[in-house]
Amino acid sequence: MKKILIVEDEKEIRNILKVYLLTAGYEVTESADGEEAMKIFYEKPFDLVILDIMLPKKDGWSICREIKEYSSVPVIIITARDNENDEVFGFEIGADDYITKPFSNKVFLARVKTVLKNKTIVNNSNEIEVGKLKINDVSHSVSKEGKNLDLAPKEYEILMYFIKNKNIALSREKMLTEIWGYGFVGNDRTIDVHIKNLRKKIGGEYIKTIRSVGYKFEIK
């Protein structure tokens, strides 16, 4: 089942979109503000984001840029702003589609289906194999022995960091700095929780704990 995140501050519109998508067989998560939306996005895997522009705390333009910088998850912008310049700008920052309000149920679902179909086509190329893992670095999808693994964006980022530094002992401090950035306010527990979740998904044979140091990714 495809997982979709709706980011829309107007409750009535959000509920309408949710009903459309649930009826069509999608799994739906919703958010009413930009900051909450990005927190949810980084913690759970999604196949598509439905995004309004005018949002409290963090606007849709910023969210779209950030999603496209760190993932290949498609974004459909929905907005009452039918200005041509806004539409062009949306595509320039990476939006996969741009729908102006009001719109019909049939048109909305058709556009969602098309964007998800295009994502699936991309998924069929650019695969690399690491042990039993198959990784598509365009779609950011991961599978193991034919089974798709639902990695959150941060989990995928950690996995790719490990692969690029395979067989090297990595300290928690180094990982926090290089994955989360210098401005991140957190501690070792942040790394440990994400790696625990990643191990559950990819299996325990790859990530080894190095006592008093951190972690090492081994491929045998």
Long-range contacts (C-beta under 8 A, 24 or more apart in sequence): 1-25, 1-26, 1-27, 2-26, 2-27, 2-47, 2-48, 2-116, 3-27, 3-28, 3-29, 3-44, 3-45, 3-46, 3-47, 3-48, 3-150, 4-28, 4-29, 4-46, 4-47, 4-48, 4-49, 4-50, 4-112, 5-29, 5-30, 5-31, 5-37, 5-40, 5-41, 5-44, 5-46, 5-48, 5-49, 5-50, 6-30, 6-31, 6-50, 7-31, 7-32, 7-34, 7-37, 7-49, 7-50, 7-51, 7-52, 7-55, 7-60, 7-63, 8-32, 8-50, 8-52, 8-55, 8-78, 9-33, 9-52, 9-54, 9-55, 9-56, 10-52, 13-52, 13-101, 17-50, 17-78, 17-108, 20-105, 20-108, 20-109, 21-109, 21-112, 24-109, 24-112, 26-112, 32-56, 33-57, 33-58, 34-58, 34-59, 34-60, 34-62, 34-63, 37-63, 38-63, 38-66, 41-67, 41-73, 41-153, 42-152, 42-153, 42-154, 43-152, 43-154, 44-152, 45-150, 45-151, 45-152, 45-153, 46-73, 47-73, 47-74, 47-116, 47-119, 48-73, 48-74, 48-75, 48-76, 48-112, 48-115, 48-116, 48-119, 49-73, 49-74, 49-75, 49-76, 50-76, 50-78, 50-112, 51-75, 51-76, 51-77, 51-78, 51-95, 52-77, 52-78, 52-79, 53-77, 53-79, 53-81, 53-86, 53-90, 54-79, 54-81, 61-89, 61-90, 61-93, 64-90, 64-93, 64-94, 64-95, 65-93, 65-94, 67-94, 68-93, 68-94, 70-153, 70-157, 71-140, 71-153, 71-156, 72-119, 72-122, 72-138, 72-139, 72-140, 73-140, 73-153, 74-115, 74-116, 74-118, 74-119, 76-111, 76-112, 76-115, 78-103, 130-163, 130-219, 131-205, 131-206, 131-219, 131-220, 132-203, 133-202, 133-206, 135-159, 135-160, 135-163, 142-202, 144-202, 144-203, 149-201, 149-202, 150-201, 151-198, 151-201, 152-197, 154-179, 154-194, 155-194, 155-197, 155-198, 155-201, 158-194, 158-195, 158-198, 159-198, 159-202, 162-206, 162-207, 162-215, 162-217, 163-217, 165-217, 166-217, 166-218, 166-219, 167-216, 167-217, 167-218, 167-219, 168-216, 168-217, 169-210, 169-213, 169-214, 169-215, 169-216, 170-213, 170-214, 170-215, 170-216, 171-213, 171-214, 172-214, 172-215, 173-214, 174-214, 175-214, 175-215, 191-215
